[in-house]
Amino acid sequence: MTKCIAIDTSTRRFCLGAKNGNDYIDMSSDKTTDHAKDIFKKIDHALKCADITIRELDFLAVGIGPGRFSGLRVSISAIKSISYVLNIPIIAISSLEFIAKEIMDQNDVDRILLIEDAGRGNLYLGAYALKDQECIRISDDQVRHTEEMKISDTDGLIIGSGLIRYPEMKINSNSMLREPGEVYLNSKTLIDHALEEFKKGNTIDCMSLKPNYLFDEVAN
């Protein structure tokens, strides 16, 4: 039975979950302003609720961004520390990628462009599609300035907090959803997505784990 934990702190939502066989435990929260506060206590609590000891973990899953500079450091540092001490393999997942998977599942679409606010007029862009129930990256995650944005004739759903903050962007589409991606952050989706990668052998060690800021620092 697969045993793992998953964490993502790329947004203002604290996403944390554990899996023990067929059972999932979700400890996510929208009511936190400091992801770093008591993070190891929160991880320990999730493990206890899932009836797992930390040494039993098959892998550690973590969202590597892009996202908030200060937030990403929290989960990356915690996962690296656990992996280093106990030699547990890591599954590193694009935060935009598993958010996109959840969006497609909930909205019954097979192609999306996720546009998330990155602060100071910048946007995180993630383009994804479903193929045989697998989330496929159409292009690399990237950062663009709002002044560069001009989208027309797209056949997928356009969604994200960038649409809310910058409604003046030149986007011509009949399929838009003005919702922030972080509301779709789901530890079960992150775990399931990471499990697929684990089965493929796509693990890394702690020395290879790095956050994907896309640029050196983002506004929080």
C-alpha positions in Angstrom: 0.0 0.0 0.0 1.4 3.4 -1.0 2.2 5.8 1.8 3.1 9.4 1.2 2.6 13.0 2.1 2.1 15.9 -0.3 2.5 19.7 0.3 2.2 22.9 -1.7 2.7 26.4 -0.4 2.9 28.2 -3.7 -0.2 30.3 -3.0 -1.9 31.8 0.0 -3.6 28.4 0.6 -1.7 25.9 2.7 -2.1 22.5 0.9 -1.1 19.4 2.9 -2.3 15.8 2.7 -1.3 12.2 3.3 -2.2 8.9 1.8 -2.2 5.5 3.4 -3.3 2.8 0.9 -6.8 3.8 -0.1 -7.2 6.4 2.6 -6.6 10.1 2.1 -6.1 12.7 4.9 -6.4 16.4 4.0 -5.0 19.0 6.3 -5.2 22.0 4.0 -6.2 25.4 5.2 -7.2 28.8 3.8 -6.9 30.5 7.2 -3.1 30.7 7.5 -1.0 33.8 6.9 2.3 32.1 7.8 3.0 28.8 6.0 6.3 28.4 7.9 4.6 28.4 11.3 4.7 24.9 12.9 5.0 23.3 9.5 6.7 20.2 10.9 4.0 19.9 13.6 1.4 20.1 10.8 3.2 17.4 8.8 3.5 15.2 11.9 -0.2 15.7 12.6 -1.2 14.7 9.1 0.9 11.5 9.4 -0.7 10.6 12.8 -4.2 11.1 11.3 -3.2 8.8 8.4 -1.7 6.3 10.8 1.7 6.5 9.2 5.2 6.8 10.6 7.5 9.1 8.7 9.9 6.2 8.1 7.2 4.3 6.2 6.7 6.9 3.5 7.3 5.7 0.0 7.8 9.2 -1.4 7.3 12.9 -0.7 5.3 15.0 -3.1 5.7 18.7 -3.4 4.5 21.5 -5.7 7.5 23.4 -6.9 5.7 26.5 -8.2 5.7 28.9 -9.9 4.3 30.9 -7.0 5.0 33.1 -4.1 8.7 33.5 -3.3 8.3 33.3 0.4 5.7 30.5 0.3 7.7 28.2 -1.9 10.7 28.3 0.3 8.7 26.8 3.1 7.6 23.5 1.5 10.8 23.0 -0.5 12.9 23.4 2.7 10.7 21.1 4.7 10.6 18.3 2.0 14.4 18.6 1.4 15.1 18.2 5.1 12.9 15.1 5.5 14.3 13.5 2.3 17.9 14.2 3.3 17.6 12.7 6.8 15.6 9.7 5.9 16.6 9.2 2.2 13.0 9.3 0.9 12.6 10.0 -2.8 10.8 13.1 -3.9 8.2 13.7 -6.6 8.3 17.4 -7.8 5.2 18.6 -9.5 4.4 21.9 -11.2 1.9 23.7 -9.0 0.1 25.0 -12.1 0.0 21.5 -13.5 -2.0 19.8 -10.7 -4.2 22.8 -10.3 -5.0 22.6 -14.0 -5.8 18.9 -13.6 -8.3 19.6 -10.9 -9.8 22.5 -12.9 -10.3 20.2 -15.9 -11.9 17.5 -13.8 -14.3 19.9 -12.0 -15.3 21.8 -15.1 -15.4 18.9 -17.6 -13.0 20.4 -20.1 -10.0 18.9 -21.7 -7.9 22.0 -22.5 -7.1 25.1 -20.4 -4.9 28.1 -20.1 -4.3 29.0 -16.5 -3.4 32.7 -16.0 -2.4 33.4 -12.4 -1.5 36.8 -10.9 2.2 37.0 -10.2 2.2 40.6 -8.9 3.5 43.8 -10.4 1.8 43.3 -13.7 3.2 39.9 -14.2 1.3 36.6 -14.9 2.1 32.9 -14.5 0.8 31.0 -17.6 0.2 27.3 -17.7 -1.3 25.6 -20.8 -2.5 22.0 -20.3 -4.7 19.4 -22.0 -6.1 16.0 -21.1 -5.1 13.0 -23.2 -6.3 9.5 -22.2 -7.0 11.0 -18.7 -3.4 12.2 -18.4 -2.6 15.8 -17.9 -0.3 16.9 -20.7 1.7 20.2 -20.7 1.1 22.0 -24.0 4.0 24.4 -23.3 6.4 25.1 -20.5 5.1 27.2 -17.6 6.1 30.8 -18.1 5.8 34.3 -16.8 4.5 37.2 -19.0 3.7 40.8 -18.4 0.1 41.9 -18.9 1.2 44.2 -21.7 2.4 41.2 -23.7 -1.0 39.4 -23.4 -3.1 39.1 -26.5 -5.2 35.9 -26.9 -7.9 35.1 -29.4 -9.6 32.2 -31.0 -8.7 29.7 -28.2 -10.6 26.5 -28.0 -9.9 25.9 -24.3 -11.1 27.3 -21.0 -9.2 30.4 -19.8 -9.1 30.7 -16.0 -7.2 32.3 -13.2 -6.7 35.2 -10.8 -5.0 37.2 -13.5 -8.3 37.6 -15.2 -9.7 39.1 -12.0 -6.9 41.5 -11.3 -6.3 42.6 -14.9 -9.7 42.6 -16.6 -8.3 45.0 -19.3 -6.2 42.3 -20.8 -6.8 41.7 -24.5 -8.4 38.3 -24.4 -11.0 37.3 -26.9 -12.6 34.1 -25.8 -16.1 32.8 -25.2 -14.9 30.4 -22.5 -13.5 32.3 -19.5 -13.8 31.6 -15.7 -12.7 34.4 -13.4 -11.6 32.3 -10.5 -8.2 32.0 -8.8 -6.4 28.8 -9.3 -5.7 28.4 -5.6 -9.3 27.6 -4.9 -8.7 24.3 -6.8 -5.6 23.4 -4.8 -6.4 19.9 -3.6 -4.0 17.5 -1.8 -5.7 14.4 -3.2 -5.1 15.6 -6.7 -1.5 16.4 -5.9 -1.0 13.0 -4.4 -2.7 11.1 -7.3 -0.7 13.1 -9.8 2.5 12.4 -7.9 1.6 8.7 -7.6 1.4 8.4 -11.4 4.9 9.9 -11.6 6.2 7.6 -8.9 5.0 4.5 -10.8 6.9 5.8 -13.8 10.1 6.1 -11.7 10.2 9.9 -12.0 11.7 10.6 -8.6 14.5 13.0 -7.6 16.7 13.3 -4.5 16.9 16.2 -2.1 19.9 17.8 -3.8 18.0 18.0 -7.1 14.9 19.7 -5.6 14.5 23.3 -6.6 11.6 25.8 -6.6 10.5 27.0 -10.0 10.2 30.8 -9.4 10.4 31.6 -13.1 11.9 34.9 -12.0 14.1 35.6 -9.0 11.4 37.2 -6.8 7.7 37.8 -7.0 5.5 40.2 -5.2 3.6 38.7 -2.3 
